[in-house]
Amino acid sequence: MSKKPLGISVITGRVIAATEKATLFQCLITVASWIFLRLFLEGVLEGCHRIGFSTFSYRSILAYFVHFPMFYLCLFLLLVIIIAAMTGEDVKKVTKTSSMGLFVLLLVPVIDWVFNRGYVITYPVRLEPYLVGFLNPFVQLSDIGVSPGQRITIVLITLLTGMYGYVKTRSLLRAVLLLVTSLVVIICFGGITTILAGNRPEYVFVSGSILYTDTQKFSAIYVLLFSVLFFVFLYIVNRQRFGGMTKSMRIERMAFYGATAILGFFVSTHQLGIKYDGEIFDYLGLTVMFMSLGLGFWSVQVINDLFDVDVDRIAGKQNPLLHGVPRKHYKILGMCLGLLSLCYALIINFSALLIISAYLLLGIIYSVPPVRSKRIPLVSTFILAVAVILSIAIGFSIYYGVRAMNAIPRKLLVPTLIAVTVGFSAKDIDHVVGDKARGITTLPVLLYQRGSVFGRLPIALLISTCYLYYLFFIPQVMVGAIVCASCTFFYTLLTTRPREWFYFLSLLAFGGYLLYSILSGPPL
């Protein structure tokens, strides 16, 4: 008897089952491979006919390694989430299959080269012809930045998505609905920058603001969107594990470092006599600075958690590794956070990228053996003080570029180094028991006795003085310094279990007052 030919849905089902055997990490590497191969081919075969799209420059690096990859990653995650929601399939299985199907990205430059030896591809500069004529093969859209290869490939992607939906649901209606939804999502996402610009991108994405070029602006939009989709994806993959991972967040510290960068920016404008009016992309630029430092700190915190398990077990801290999060997954999270931080920094400028790199490397010196400088009193907090200076330098890099570190006024630099070196000992008060058990020497280990007022007095005096050092350099902060020093002193002295959030909230409040005082006077 001859065998009955296999139907296309059966063959498709077997292919899908085969792709689902891969690990999630392997599939994410595959996604990155397809994306960068696509970018390479696009540069060679499309209209510019140049590897990397243009001659070597900061802008070309940003486009090749941040702007375009983030566009594709955002669209990939968005489609994966939608497909998983509409089919009821496990999002990890959808991710694995979709990573294989992403090879169709390579078809775009090949098709365009066959048609016309390549086209100049941009985002659609006008929405009406793009939305109305996209599916009409008799309407040419290359004059508004949309090539035949893009249109053909998008239709192919939606057909493959519909087939996947049918194989998984065995419902023709749901498959068609998924097909139409994916088509609408891809078309709208492709024109999102034009939509945000109110159909006038040439008047909105102009040179100027903190994010000077249109490439910086596009990159910021897609990295922010990717950040949201990335965490939504992690939540859907494993809600319980996501909750465990987020235990490593120290929101008050993330906010502190991010706000410090913004302080640096406004101080730099004041030093140069630049009047800051503020427009939408300036606020976007400030957000990028904040996110770069915030995620950078979170990445450093992950590194610290990896080597502090024993201490945190004794101290009862919320280390994710003590709450069921696998070490391998936690390492991957730390790497992703570090890469995201570097992406945000590169959007600001190349100097900011180098500053954030130094910031992350300091985190390694602070937490990782054999150096593990957190074991040495004052040296550990001095490293944190340098990290704060690097945060300020991020803000200064907007106008000072490669001279950002040297441009920070000494009247701000010196008291900040002293104050943070002394004052950041407050974060170790909660760790006294664990640090003693592991032989880690900090100022609270040496000077703090929780059980009595006199035992708490030395560290209360030490920490509260951190605000007063600014009086010797910036006398106009006297009122704020005295108020914050007094609050910190009495809180530490009278509370048997002081909370870390109080100290960082106090630092944020003083930072705001410090900025106001500086901006109200002459340049430092």
N, C-alpha and C positions, 0 to 999 in steps of 0.2 A: 504494500500500500504506500502511496506517495504521501508525504507529510503535507499537512495543510499549511499554506503560507501564513506567516505571522502578520497580524495587523499592525498598522503604524502605532496604535496606542500601546500595544504589547511591547513592541520594540522600544518605544519611548520610555515605557515603565521600567524595562530592564536597564536602560542607560541611566535613568534617574537612580535606580537602586544601587547601581555600581558607583555612582558619584557620592552617594551617601555614606559609603564605607570609609571615606577619607576623614582625617581629623580636621577640626575647625581651624587649627593653626595652619595646617597645610593649605587649606582653601584660602585663607586670608593672604598667605604668601603668593598663591596663584593669582588672586585678584590684583595684587600689586604688580605682579609680572605682566599681566595683560595690559594694565594701564600704562606702564612705562614703555612697553613695546609699541603700544598704540601711539604714544607721544613721539617716540623715535621715528616711526613710519610717517606720522603726520608731518614732522619737520622735513623729512626727505622727499616725500611724494606730493604733498599739497603745495599751495601757491608760493610759499616762501622759498621752498627747495633748499633749506638750510637745516643742518643738524642742530637741534635745540632751538629752532625757530628764528634765531638771530645771532649776531656776534656775541661773544662772551661779555656779560654785564650783570650787575645786580638784578636788573629787571628780568633778564632772561632766566637767571637762576630761580627767582621767585615764581615766575610763570611755570617753569618746568617741574619744580619740586614742591610747590605749594598750590598755586592757583588751579592748574588743570587737574592734578591728581585729586585735590579736594572736591572739585566739581564731580568727577566720576565716582569717588567714594560716597559722596552725599547721595547721588542718584541711586547707586547700588544699594546702600542701606535703606533708603526710602522704599525702593521696590521690594526688597526682601521683607521689610516690615509689613507692607501692604499685602503681598502675596501670602505671607503667613497668616495674617488676620482674615483674609477672604477665603482661604482654603481650610483653615483650622489645622494646618500642618505645623509641626515643630519648627521653630525659627532656625534652629541649627541645621536641620535637613534642608530647608529652603536655601540657606546660605551656601551649603556645600554644592548643591546642584547649580545655583545661580553663578557660583564662581567658575564653574566649567563653561557655562553658557556665555560668559563674558568675552569669550574669544571673538565674538562677532564684532567687537570694537575694532579689530584689526581690518575688517572689511572696508571701513569707511575710506581711508586713504587709498586703498587699492582700487576700489570702484571709481573714486574721483580721478585717479591717475589714468585709468582706462578711458573714462569719458572725455577728459580735457587736460590730461597731464597735471591735474591738481587744481584746486580752487583756494581762494582766500576765505578761510573759515573764521567767522566771528560769532558773537551772539547776535540774534536777529535785531536789526536796528529799527524795525517798525513792526508793530504787532499785527496790524490788520492783514497785510498780505501773508504774513507768517501763519497766523491762525486759520485764515480762510482758505489759503491755497496749499497748505502743507500736503494734503492727501491727493491733490489734483496733479496727476503726472504731466499735464499740459501747461502747467504754470511754472515758470522758472523763478527760483528764489535765491539763486547764487548772488544776485546783485544786492541782496540784503544780508548776506553772510551765511546762508544755509545751502549746503551742497547736495547734489543728488545722492552721494554716498551716505550722507547723514539720514536722508529721508528713507532710503531703501533699508538701511540697517535698523532704523527705529521701527519700521513696519515689521521687519523680521523678528526683532526682539519681542514685540507685542504678540506675534503669532506663536512664538515659542512659549511665551508666558501663558497664553490661552491653552496650548497643548498641555502644559504642566498642570494647569488648573483642572483640565478634564481628566487627566490621568489620576489626579489625587482625589477628585470629588465625584467622578463619574456623572457629573451633571453638566449638560451642554449649556444650560442657562447661566450657571455660575462661571463656567469657562468663558463664555462670551462677555459676561459682566467684568471678569478679571481682565480680559483682553482690552476692552474699551477703557477701563479704569487706568490700566498701565499706559495706554496710548495717550490719554489726556494728561496723566501725571508727567510723562516724559516730555511732551510738547510744552506744557506750562513751565516745567522746570528749566527747559532749554531757554526759555524767554524770561526767566525770573528777574534778571538784572534790568531788562527793558521794562518789565512790569513795575519794578521798584522805582524806576526812573520816570514813571508816568508817561512812557512811550517817547521820551525825549532824552535818551542816554547821552547824546553828544553835548547836552547842556548840563547834565548832572555829574557825570563821571569825568569832570575836567581836572586839569592839574591844579593842585592847591590843597590846603589843610594839612593836618598832621600826617595823614596818608596821602602823600603828594600825587602819586600817579594812579591811573585807572587800574593798573595791575594790582597795586596795593589794596585798593578799595574792593576789587573783585575777590582778591584772596581773603580779605577780612570777612566778607560776607559768607564765603563758603566754609572757612575754618570755623566760624561761629556756628553755622548750621550743622557742620559735621560734629562738633562737640556735643550739640543737643542730641543728634541722631545716635551718636556713639553710646551715650549713657542710656538712652531709651532702649537701644539694642541690647546692652548688657543687662538691663532690668528685665527685658522679655526673656532673654536666654535663661536666666536663673534668678528669680526675685529674691530668694533667701540669700544666695551668695552675693548678690549685688548689695543687699543690706549689710552683709558682713564686710564687704570691701569698703563701703563708705564710712565705716567706723574709724578709718584712718584719717578721715578729713578733720582738719583743725580749722574750722571756718574762720575763727577769730584771727589765726595766724595768716591764713591765706589773704584775708581782708587787709591785714596790717601790711604785708609786703606789697600787695597790689596798690594800696593807697599811698605807700611810700614812693612808688614810681610816679604816681600822679602829682604828689608833692614836688618831686624833682622837676617835673615838666613846668609847673607853674612858677617855681623859683627861677628856672632858667629863662622863662619869658620876662620875668621881672628884672633879672640881671641884664638882659639885652635891651630892655625898654620897649619890648614888643607888646602892643595892645591886643589882648586876646578877646575876640568877639564871640567865637564859638559858632560852628555850624554842624550840620548832621554828621559829616565825616570826621570832624574833630572829636565829637562824642564817640564815634565808632573807634577812632584811634585810641582814645583814653581807655575804652573797653578792652581793646587788644593789649594794651600795656598791662592792665589789671589782670587779664586772663593769663598772660605770659608768666607773671610772677606768681599768681595764685596756683596755677597748675604746676609750675616749677617747684614750688614749696611742697605740694602734695606728692610729687614724684620723689623728692628728697625724704619726705616723711615715710614713704613706702620703703625706701632703702634703710632708714633707721629702724623701722618695724622688723625688717628681715633679720637684723642683728641684735634686736632688743627683746627677743621672745622670753628669755629667762627672767630678765628684769621686770618685764610687764606682767609676767605670770605672778610674781611675788607682789608687785605693786597693785595688781588688780586693774591694770589699764586695759582699754578696749583695743587691743591689738587684733586685727582681723585673723591672724594666724592662730589665735586662741579661740576663734569662733567658727571654725570649720572651713575656712577659706584655704584651698590647697596652695602650697608655697609656689608651685609652678605658675598657677593662674595669677597669683599676686605679683610675681615678678613681671609677667606680661603686662599687667595693669600699670606697673611702675614705668616700664619702657614706653608704653603708649602715652602716658601722661608727660613723660620727658620729651618725647617727640612732638607732642602737641605744643608744649611750652616753647620748643625751639621754632616751630612753625609760626607761632604768634610773634616771636621775637624777630624772625626774618622779615615778617610783614612790616615791622617798624623800620628797620634798616639793618645793614650788615653788622654795624657796631653793636647793636642790641643783641644780635645772634651770638656774638663773641662774649658779651657780658653775661647772658643767660648760660652759656656754656661754662663760664667760670663759676657761676652760681651753683650749677649742678655738680661740678667737680669739687667744690667746697663741701657739698653735702656728702660726697664719698669720703673725703678726708675726715670729716666730722664723725661719720658713723661706722666706716668699714675698717676692719683689722687689715694690716697690723698697726696702722697709725691710730685710728679710732680716737681722735683728739678730744672727744667729749669726756674722756676719763680724766682730763687734766684741768683743774680749776683755773679760771680766768682765760686760759688758752681757748677752751671750748666756747666761751661766750664772746671772746674777741673774734673768733671765726664768724659767729653770728652777726657781730657788729660789721664785719667786712661785707657780709651778705646784705645787710641793710644799705650800706654805701653803694653796693652794686645795684640795688633796687633804685636808689635815687639817680644813679647814673643812667639807667634806662630812660627816665624822663628827660635828663639832660641831653641824651643822644639825638633827640629830634632836631635840635638846632646846632648842637656842638659836634655831632658825628663822632669821629675818631678821637676827639679831644674831650669827650664827655667826662671821663674820670678826673682829668686835670682841671676841668672848669668848675667843679663843685667848690664853692667858697670855703675857705678854712674855718670861718666862723660857724659854718654848719657842719663841716666834716669832723673837726676835732671833738666838739661836745657830743656828737652822735656816736663816735667811736668809744668815747669814755662811758657815756650813759648806757649804751647797749651792753658793753662789756660787764658793767656792774649790775645793771637792772635786769638783764635777762636771766639772772640766777633765779628769779621768781618762778620760772617754768619748771625748775627742778625740785620745788618744795614737795610736790605730790609724789616724787620718785625717791624720797629719802630712804625708805625701807628697802626698796629693790636695789637702789644704787649701793647701799651699804653691803647688802648680801652678795653683790657681784664685784665688789672691790672698786667701784667707780667713785672717785672723789670729786665732789662738787662743793660749792660754798654752803648750800643748805645742809649737806652732810656734816660739814665742819662747824657750822654756826647755829643750826636750827634745832630747837627742842620743842616739840609740839605741846608737851604737857603743861607748860607754865608760861606766864606772861614774860618773865625774865628770860626764859629760854627762847622766846620768839623775838625778843627785843633786838639782838644784834642784826638779824637778817632784815627786820623791819626798817631799821635805821639805814642799812646798806642799800636796800632797794629803793627806798623813798628818795634818797639823795640823787638818783639818776636824773631827775628833772632839774635839779638845782645847778648842775654843771652848765646849762645853757645860759644862766644869768651872767657868767663871766664873759660870754661872747656876744649874746643878743639880749641886752638888758630889758628890752621892751616886753619880754615874755614873763616878766616877774610874777604877775598875778596868776597866770595859768600854771606856772611852775610851782608856786607855793600851794595852790589849791590841789593840784594833782599829787604833789609830794605828801601833803597832809592826809589826803584820802587814802593813799597807798600805805602810809605809815600806820594809821589807826586800823585799817582793814587787816593788814598782816599781823599787827600786834594783838588784836582782839578776837580774831577768827582762828579757831583751831584747825579748820580744814579750808584754807583759802583756795579759791577756784582760779584756774588759769585765765578763764575768759575775762575776769575782772581786770587783770593786769593789762591785757591787750586792749580792752575797751578803754581803759585809762590812757594807754599809749595813743590810741586813735584820736581820743578827745584832745590830748595835748598836741598831737600832730596837726590837727585842724586849727588850734589856737596859734601854734607856731607859724603855720602858713599864713594865717590872717595877719599876724604881727609883722612878718617879713614883707608881705605885699603892701602893708600900710606905711612902710618906711622906705628909706633910700635903699638902693642895691647893697648887698653885703660886701 
